[in-house]
């Protein structure tokens, strides 16, 4: 099989379990952040709404799940390894510290970034 170096947006959407997260409105792909955060704000100040950390965390979690799916049946050396399992600490006062990496192989040029493989 060929080495996997990236995910498709469809694979990410499937991992999310929500077919409304990514749409194609004719101008390119649109990622619906309200689906990620649960915050629907149609006001003129919507861009000032918080939720970036939550959205990026959720995207990374879905990417890790999609990676596990596409790696099924792949040989070592062909699997995508861009989203290793997150590490979680001990619960304190109702919160757990969680850390998740995104590992990429970056070319010296400014385009062509792909995920690491193992």
C-alpha positions, 0 to 999 in steps of 0.5 A: 500500500502507499504511504499515508501522509495526510487525511482528507476533509471527508475522513475528518468529518466522518471521524467527527460523527457530524455530516454538517461540520464541513460544507462546500458552498461553492467557494471552497470548503467551509468549516462550521465552527458552531458545530465544533463549539456549540456556539451559534452567534450570527451577530456582527461581533461573532468573530469576537466570541471565544472558543478557539482553544475548544475548536482546535482541541476538538479538531485535533481529537477528530484528526487522531480518530480519523488517523486511526481509521485510515491506518487500519491494515497499513504496514509500519512505515506506511501509517500516518503518525501526525496525531499521536495519542493525547496525554492526560493528567490527573483530575484536579478541581474538576479539570484534567490537563490534556496535551496533544501533539500534531507532528508534521514533516515540513519542507524547506519550501513554504508549501507541501506540509504533510504529516509524519509517518511511522 
